[in-house]
Amino acid sequence: MPLLSLFSWPIATFLAAPRLIAELVRGDSVYATALGRFYSRQLELLAGRIRFPSWVGRVNIGSFVYQNFLAIWLCYVVLGRRGFVLMSMGLWFAVLGSVHPSAGPIAGVVLVSHIAWFLLAERGNYQTLGLVVGSLVLGLGADVPELIPVAMVVLALSSSSALLLTSLFGVFVLPLREAFRTGLWGVTFAIALVVMNYIFLRGRAAQSDQTSFAPFDGLLRVFGLIGAGKAPVAPFLTRSRDPVRGAVSAAPLLGFAVVQVVWGVEGTGLTLAFAAAVFLNQSQIFRLFDFHFIWAFAFLSIGGALAAVSDLPHVVLVCFFLLGSNPLVLVGLNRAACGGTRRWDRMLIPAYVGSSAAAAAEDAIERLLPEGQDLIVRPLGDLPAGYNDLWRRESVLLEFVWTAMSRKGPLFPDWYSLFYSDCGTTQFSRLFSPEGLPATRGEVVLHEDGNTALDGAVVLSDFFPNEAISTDFGGVARVSYSNGTER
């Protein structure tokens, strides 16, 4: 088996493609569907269609002043995630081919890479268009300077993180004139985005009795969460630094930079810039992207830069393939897709679900819940210490549960009512600490034991594949509602 693995990982996408395509035609991955629920509820919150208990205070929607609502709407409401990611990736290939018609080998490497297929399989989201456009600016901006103003507009509307990274890197890696234009247009359109969101969000807050608008406080909290500030956050929102993980994650980019120097290929500065970004991101010092996004951003940007090189040495092309398809990347992608599974020899297929089945599960959970009263869901286990890990195992499942709860009455806690409200963290600690737990209180209960009969419970295997229960749902097999007389 180990010997076979040495030959299987380079062709992992070819081995996985038939089943992956069939699953994508049938539906979307459970994780991607849940993430769509997360962002769709953000739009529902702004529209005033989601309520929270009055005792959590107001939710500060000023925290969303940097958000890209148009991209979220296009990705999850208009085109659907799969169509949006296909459109974004198709744009990269189309622009690359029109600027450099001889870039077929580079396009071919990207087309079969682990990274590109994983974006399509599960992890591509509303920011995919932004990372594609940003990579085109960094990779092709010197060849097509007229691309920069239009690209920066698209970036401002599609991904604030990609806009920030593109503007910052462009100043250092592009020729002087293009660098100045990238920085200038980046700052201009970032300000325009914030102003537009400021006007929009302030108006929404004025129309609602449960939302407030304090953008400065909201941004301090956001920067505190990503590790760039000293915002007052609850202990369970803190994170530990991991420089070893950051160094290991950046190592392939540093190795490719050495290859560029040895073979005299331009673009070393761009590669080193992304190596630094990956190190900061993965060591939890300053986190803007998930692993797959920062790596895809680097891979597509470097690919665009290499496309301009005539007579690219074959060894550099092979190393570029290894940059986007290697065991380290597979381990990272498979851990994200399949519940922490550490496989380096093949691409694992995440659990998929049809849209009608996911909606039916939410309808079944909704029927369990009482009408018009505060609805509380209890996280499994003790309060963890990891950043954004409050709901570790059950986080994906809770997106479907929260969607169902939002149709029946005020809900708590979810991401918005906990992290962005006046009293969310205080009330959470009070409600779920041993000394503060009321003797009787109705709440949504998650059950890990799927074998014991339980009247009135929603059995998740009736709607989702079994592998989703063991990986995406962390072993939670049923959902029920307790009125407080049973625990």
C-alpha positions in Angstrom: 0.0 0.0 0.0 2.7 2.6 0.8 4.4 1.8 -2.5 1.1 2.3 -4.4 0.6 5.6 -2.6 3.8 6.9 -4.0 2.2 6.7 -7.5 -1.4 7.5 -6.6 -1.1 11.0 -5.1 0.1 12.8 -8.3 -3.0 11.5 -10.1 -5.4 11.9 -7.2 -7.7 14.3 -9.1 -8.0 11.8 -12.0 -8.9 9.0 -9.7 -11.5 11.1 -7.8 -13.0 13.0 -10.8 -15.7 10.5 -12.0 -17.4 10.2 -8.6 -16.8 13.8 -7.8 -18.5 15.0 -10.9 -21.4 12.7 -10.3 -21.9 14.0 -6.8 -21.7 17.6 -8.0 -24.4 16.9 -10.5 -26.6 15.4 -7.8 -26.1 18.2 -5.1 -23.5 19.9 -3.1 -21.3 18.9 -0.2 -22.8 19.0 3.3 -20.2 21.5 4.4 -20.7 23.8 1.4 -24.5 23.6 1.9 -24.2 24.5 5.6 -21.8 27.4 4.7 -24.5 28.7 2.3 -27.0 28.6 5.2 -24.6 30.7 7.3 -24.2 33.5 4.7 -27.9 33.3 3.7 -28.9 33.9 7.4 -26.6 36.9 7.4 -28.8 38.4 4.6 -31.9 37.3 6.5 -30.6 39.1 9.6 -30.1 42.3 7.6 -33.6 41.9 6.2 -35.1 41.7 9.7 -36.3 38.1 9.3 -34.2 36.6 12.1 -34.9 37.3 15.8 -32.8 36.9 18.9 -34.0 37.0 22.6 -34.2 40.5 24.0 -31.8 39.6 26.9 -28.8 39.3 24.5 -29.1 43.0 23.7 -28.7 44.4 20.2 -26.6 42.8 17.5 -24.0 45.2 16.1 -24.3 44.9 12.3 -21.5 47.5 12.1 -19.3 44.4 12.2 -20.3 43.8 8.6 -19.2 47.1 7.2 -16.4 45.4 5.2 -18.7 42.6 3.9 -19.3 41.8 0.3 -23.1 41.3 0.2 -23.4 41.4 -3.6 -21.0 38.4 -4.0 -22.9 36.5 -1.2 -26.2 37.1 -3.0 -24.8 36.1 -6.4 -23.1 33.0 -5.0 -25.9 31.6 -2.8 -29.1 33.1 -4.1 -28.7 33.6 -7.9 -26.1 31.2 -9.3 -25.6 28.7 -6.5 -22.2 27.8 -5.1 -21.3 25.4 -7.9 -22.2 27.7 -10.7 -20.4 30.6 -9.0 -17.2 28.7 -8.5 -17.3 27.3 -12.1 -17.8 30.8 -13.4 -14.9 32.2 -11.4 -12.5 29.5 -12.4 -13.6 29.8 -16.0 -12.8 33.5 -15.9 -9.2 32.7 -14.8 -8.6 30.3 -17.7 -10.3 32.7 -20.2 -8.2 35.7 -19.2 -5.0 33.7 -19.0 -5.6 32.3 -22.5 -6.4 35.7 -24.0 -3.4 37.4 -22.6 -0.9 34.5 -23.1 -2.2 32.1 -25.8 0.9 29.9 -25.2 0.1 29.4 -21.6 -1.5 26.0 -22.2 0.9 24.0 -20.0 0.3 26.3 -17.0 -3.4 26.1 -17.6 -3.2 22.3 -17.8 -1.3 22.1 -14.5 -3.9 24.2 -12.8 -6.8 22.3 -14.3 -5.6 19.0 -12.8 -4.3 20.4 -9.5 -5.6 19.2 -6.2 -6.4 22.9 -5.2 -8.6 23.7 -8.2 -10.6 20.5 -7.8 -11.0 21.0 -4.1 -12.4 24.5 -4.6 -15.0 23.0 -7.0 -15.7 20.0 -4.8 -16.5 21.8 -1.6 -14.5 24.8 -0.4 -15.0 27.4 -3.1 -17.5 30.1 -1.8 -18.4 33.7 -2.5 -14.8 34.8 -2.2 -13.7 32.5 -5.1 -14.2 35.3 -7.6 -12.2 37.7 -5.5 -9.2 35.3 -5.2 -9.4 34.6 -9.0 -9.4 38.3 -9.9 -6.8 39.2 -7.4 -4.5 36.4 -8.7 -5.0 37.8 -12.2 -3.9 41.3 -11.1 -0.8 40.0 -9.3 0.1 37.5 -12.1 -0.8 39.5 -15.2 -1.0 43.2 -14.0 2.4 44.0 -15.5 1.4 42.6 -18.9 -2.2 44.1 -19.0 -2.2 47.3 -16.8 -5.6 48.3 -18.2 -6.9 45.2 -16.3 -6.2 46.8 -12.9 -9.0 49.4 -12.5 -11.8 47.0 -13.6 -10.3 44.2 -11.5 -10.1 46.3 -8.4 -13.8 47.2 -8.7 -14.7 43.5 -8.9 -12.4 42.8 -5.9 -14.1 45.4 -3.8 -17.5 43.8 -4.6 -16.4 40.2 -4.2 -13.8 39.8 -1.4 -12.5 42.4 1.0 -9.7 40.0 2.1 -8.6 39.5 -1.5 -8.7 43.2 -2.1 -6.5 43.9 0.9 -3.9 41.2 -0.1 -3.9 42.2 -3.8 -3.4 45.9 -3.0 -0.6 45.1 -0.5 1.3 42.6 -2.6 0.8 44.6 -5.8 2.7 47.5 -4.3 5.7 45.3 -3.7 5.8 42.9 -6.6 4.4 44.8 -9.6 6.4 47.4 -11.7 6.4 50.9 -10.2 3.6 52.3 -12.4 1.3 49.3 -12.0 2.1 49.1 -8.3 1.0 52.7 -7.8 -2.2 52.1 -9.7 -2.9 48.9 -7.8 -2.4 50.6 -4.4 -4.4 53.7 -5.4 -7.3 51.9 -6.9 -7.3 49.4 -4.0 -7.6 52.1 -1.4 -10.1 54.0 -3.4 -12.5 51.1 -3.9 -12.0 49.8 -0.4 -13.2 53.2 0.9 -16.1 53.2 -1.5 -17.2 49.8 -0.3 -17.0 50.8 3.3 -19.0 54.0 2.6 -21.7 52.1 0.7 -22.0 49.5 3.4 -22.0 52.3 6.1 -25.0 54.0 4.5 -26.8 50.7 3.9 -26.2 49.2 7.4 -26.9 52.4 9.2 -30.3 52.5 7.5 -31.0 48.9 8.3 -30.1 49.3 12.0 -32.4 52.4 12.2 -35.3 50.2 11.0 -34.8 47.4 13.5 -35.2 47.3 17.3 -32.7 44.4 17.7 -29.7 45.7 15.7 -27.3 48.5 16.5 -24.7 50.2 14.3 -21.2 50.8 15.8 -18.7 50.1 13.0 -15.6 51.1 15.0 -16.4 48.7 17.8 -17.4 46.0 15.4 -14.1 46.3 13.4 -12.1 46.2 16.7 -13.9 43.0 17.6 -13.3 41.5 14.1 -9.6 42.4 14.1 -9.3 41.0 17.6 -10.8 37.7 16.4 -8.3 37.4 13.5 -5.4 38.3 15.7 -4.6 41.8 14.7 -5.9 43.7 17.6 -6.7 43.8 21.3 -10.5 43.8 21.2 -12.2 42.5 24.4 -13.2 39.0 23.5 -14.4 36.1 25.6 -11.8 33.5 26.8 -13.3 30.8 24.5 -12.6 33.1 21.5 -8.9 33.3 22.0 -6.4 31.3 19.9 -2.9 30.0 20.4 0.0 30.8 18.1 1.6 27.9 16.2 4.7 29.0 14.3 5.7 25.4 13.5 2.5 24.8 11.6 3.0 28.1 9.8 6.6 27.2 8.8 5.6 23.8 7.5 2.7 25.3 5.5 5.0 27.9 3.9 7.8 25.4 3.2 6.6 24.4 -0.4 6.4 28.1 -1.4 9.9 28.7 -0.1 11.1 25.7 -2.0 9.5 26.9 -5.2 11.2 30.3 -4.7 14.6 28.5 -4.6 13.7 26.8 -7.9 12.9 30.1 -9.5 16.2 31.6 -8.4 18.2 28.6 -9.5 16.6 28.5 -13.0 16.4 32.2 -13.4 12.6 32.5 -13.5 11.1 35.9 -12.6 8.4 36.2 -9.9 10.4 35.2 -6.8 9.2 38.2 -4.9 5.6 37.2 -5.4 6.3 33.7 -4.2 8.1 34.9 -1.1 5.3 37.4 -0.4 2.8 34.5 -0.4 5.1 32.4 1.7 5.1 35.1 4.4 1.3 35.4 4.1 0.8 31.6 4.5 3.2 31.6 7.5 1.2 34.4 9.3 -2.1 32.9 8.3 -1.4 29.3 9.4 0.6 30.2 12.5 -2.6 32.0 13.7 -0.8 35.4 13.9 -3.0 37.2 11.4 -5.6 35.0 9.7 -7.5 36.3 6.7 -8.2 33.1 4.8 -8.7 29.4 5.4 -5.7 27.2 4.3 -7.2 26.2 1.0 -8.0 29.9 0.1 -4.6 31.4 0.8 -2.9 28.5 -0.9 -5.2 28.7 -4.0 -4.6 32.5 -4.1 -0.8 31.9 -4.1 -1.0 29.0 -6.7 -3.2 30.9 -9.2 -1.1 34.1 -8.8 2.2 32.3 -9.4 0.6 30.5 -12.3 -0.4 33.8 -13.9 3.2 35.1 -13.5 4.7 32.0 -15.0 2.5 32.2 -18.0 4.4 35.3 -19.1 7.7 33.4 -19.2 8.7 32.2 -22.6 10.5 28.8 -22.8 9.6 27.9 -19.3 12.1 25.2 -18.1 10.4 21.8 -17.8 11.7 21.4 -14.2 10.0 24.6 -13.2 6.7 23.4 -14.7 7.1 20.1 -12.8 7.7 22.0 -9.6 4.7 24.2 -10.2 2.6 21.1 -10.5 4.1 19.9 -7.2 3.2 23.3 -5.7 -0.5 22.7 -6.4 -0.6 18.9 -6.1 1.5 17.4 -3.3 1.0 15.3 -0.2 1.1 18.3 2.2 -1.8 20.0 0.3 -3.7 16.7 0.2 -3.4 16.3 4.0 -4.7 19.8 4.6 -7.6 19.6 2.1 -8.6 16.1 3.3 -8.6 17.1 6.9 -10.9 20.0 6.1 -13.2 17.8 3.9 -13.4 14.6 5.9 -13.4 15.2 9.6 -9.7 15.6 10.2 -8.7 12.5 8.2 -5.0 12.7 7.4 -4.7 11.1 4.0 -1.8 12.2 1.8 -2.1 9.6 -1.0 -5.5 10.4 -2.5 -8.2 13.0 -2.7 -11.1 12.1 -0.4 -14.7 12.9 -1.5 -16.7 14.8 1.1 -20.3 13.8 1.9 -22.9 15.2 -0.5 -26.6 16.0 0.0 -29.3 17.1 -2.4 -30.9 20.5 -1.8 -34.3 19.0 -1.4 -33.0 16.6 1.3 -31.3 19.4 3.3 -34.5 21.5 3.1 -36.6 18.5 4.2 -34.3 18.0 7.3 -34.8 21.6 8.2 -38.6 21.3 7.9 -38.6 18.2 10.1 -36.6 20.1 12.8 -38.9 23.1 12.5 -41.9 20.9 13.3 -40.3 19.9 16.6 -40.1 23.4 17.9 -42.7 25.4 19.8 -44.0 28.6 18.3 -43.1 32.2 19.3 -40.9 31.5 22.4 -37.1 31.8 22.9 -35.3 28.9 21.4 -32.0 27.8 22.9 -29.6 25.2 21.6 -27.0 23.6 23.8 -23.5 23.1 22.4 -22.0 19.7 23.1 -19.3 19.4 25.7 -17.4 22.0 27.7 -16.4 25.4 26.5 -13.3 24.9 24.4 -10.3 27.2 24.3 -9.8 27.4 20.5 -10.7 30.3 18.3 -13.9 29.8 16.3 -14.2 26.4 17.8 -17.0 27.0 20.2 -19.0 24.4 18.2 -16.3 22.0 17.2 -17.9 18.7 16.1 -21.5 19.9 15.6 -20.8 23.3 13.9 -21.9 22.1 10.4 -25.1 20.5 11.7 -26.0 23.6 13.7 -26.2 25.7 10.5 -29.2 23.6 9.5 -30.6 23.6 13.0 -30.3 27.4 13.3 -32.0 27.9 9.9 -35.0 25.8 11.2 -35.0 27.7 14.5 -35.0 31.1 12.8 -38.4 30.3 11.3 -40.1 29.7 14.7 -38.9 32.3 17.1 -35.9 34.1 18.7 -32.9 31.9 18.9 -29.7 31.7 20.9 -26.8 31.1 20.7 -25.6 31.3 17.1 -22.6 33.1 15.6 -24.3 36.5 15.4 -26.2 36.5 18.7 -23.1 35.3 20.5 -20.2 37.1 18.9 -21.8 40.4 17.8 -24.4 41.2 20.5 -24.1 43.4 23.5 -24.5 40.6 26.1 -24.1 37.4 24.1 -20.9 36.1 25.6 -22.1 37.0 29.2 -25.4 35.3 28.7 -23.8 32.3 27.2 -21.5 31.8 30.1 -24.4 32.3 32.5 -26.8 29.9 30.8 -24.3 27.1 30.3 -22.2 27.2 33.4 -23.1 24.6 36.0 -24.0 27.1 38.6 -26.1 29.2 36.2 -28.2 26.5 34.5 -31.9 26.8 35.3 -33.6 23.7 36.5 -36.1 23.8 33.7 -35.7 25.4 30.4 -36.7 24.3 26.9 -33.9 23.8 24.5 -32.9 22.0 21.3 -30.8 18.9 22.2 -28.3 17.1 20.0 -27.8 13.4 20.5 -24.7 11.4 19.7 -26.3 8.0 20.3 -28.4 7.2 17.2 -29.4 3.7 18.3 -31.6 4.4 21.3 -35.3 5.1 20.4 -36.4 8.6 21.2 -40.0 9.8 20.5 -40.2 13.0 18.4 -36.5 13.1 17.4 -35.4 13.9 13.9 -33.1 11.1 12.7 -30.5 12.7 10.6 -29.7 9.6 8.6 -33.2 9.9 7.0 -31.9 13.0 5.2 -28.1 13.0 5.2 -25.6 10.3 4.2 -24.1 8.3 7.0 -20.6 9.6 6.3 -21.9 13.2 6.9 -23.0 12.1 10.4 -19.6 10.7 11.3 -17.5 13.5 9.8 -19.4 16.8 9.2 -21.8 16.3 12.2 -19.2 15.0 14.6 -21.2 11.9 15.4 -24.5 13.7 16.2 -27.2 11.4 14.9 -30.5 13.0 16.1 -32.0 16.3 17.1 -34.9 16.7 19.6 -36.5 19.4 21.7 -36.8 19.2 25.5 -39.2 21.3 27.4 -36.9 21.2 30.4 -38.4 18.2 32.3 -35.9 15.8 30.7 -32.2 16.2 30.4 
